């Protein structure tokens, strides 16, 4: 697989659209990811936070199979910050 160059979250389709170095594009269905990994409200909030703030990292974790491990660490980005 070639290098992942950019990603953006498309709110209209609820997909992260990824573009690779070789020109390939890929759309990740965020509803399917949320159904697979968003087992708690905290995990769903974290997935939402990643979508809006770090779509590139979101795509990298989905493609590398690291999303479950990441969410198991109990990240709290989805909380409202002071």
Residue pairs with C-beta under 8 A, 6 or more apart in sequence:
1 20
1 63
2 20
2 21
2 22
2 24
3 20
3 21
4 18
4 19
4 20
4 21
4 56
4 59
4 60
4 63
5 19
5 20
5 21
6 18
6 19
6 56
7 16
7 17
7 18
7 19
7 55
7 56
7 58
7 59
8 16
8 17
8 55
9 15
9 16
9 17
9 30
9 51
9 52
9 55
9 58
10 16
10 17
10 27
13 27
14 29
14 30
14 31
15 27
15 28
15 29
15 30
16 27
16 28
16 30
16 51
16 55
16 58
16 59
16 62
17 25
17 26
17 27
17 28
18 25
18 26
18 27
18 28
18 59
18 63
19 25
20 26
26 59
28 58
28 59
28 62
30 47
30 51
33 47
33 62
33 67
34 44
34 47
37 43
37 47
37 67
37 68
37 71
38 44
38 47
42 74
42 76
42 78
43 71
44 78
45 78
45 79
46 71
46 75
46 76
46 77
46 78
47 58
47 71
47 78
48 78
49 77
49 78
50 57
50 58
50 61
50 77
51 58
53 77
60 66
61 67
61 70
